[in-house]
Amino acid sequence: MSLNKDEYGIVIFTDMGEDVSTNIGVEMVLEPQIGDILTKVATDGVTVGSSNVEDGDRTLLANTYLQYTLKEGDLTFAGNWRKKGKVEIDSTKELVGNYELFEVLD
């Protein structure tokens, strides 16, 4: 996946690999190769996807992925980025997804 520097309004996804519809907190981490790590939570607009979606060459099943709509100021660095999701299932269990790579073009 390639995005453009300073692009916003695009929905990005992180695959959690299992049903995370029942949770007490969601988080998406966006990490540029250079620069500050962005941590987005429910109040920033991170949600559990409620329907099947096509993301590149994969299908993400409802309730098994997180989604976030990029906001102005999120992608301020060109280069390699990675993203991952975190879901707090309850007070004793947290599910952390694998990092997924993407590129931000200048």
Number of C-alpha atoms within 10 A of each C-alpha: 10 12 16 15 17 17 16 15 10 10 11 15 23 24 23 22 15 13 13 22 17 12 15 12 17 23 23 27 17 21 20 22 13 11 9 11 15 14 14 18 18 13 9 14 16 21 21 24 21 14 11 13 14 10 14 8 6 8 11 21 18 17 20 19 26 27 20 22 15 19 15 11 11 15 22 16 19 17 18 15 20 16 21 21 26 21 24 17 16 12 9 6 10 15 16 16 19 15 16 15 15 17 17 19 15 11
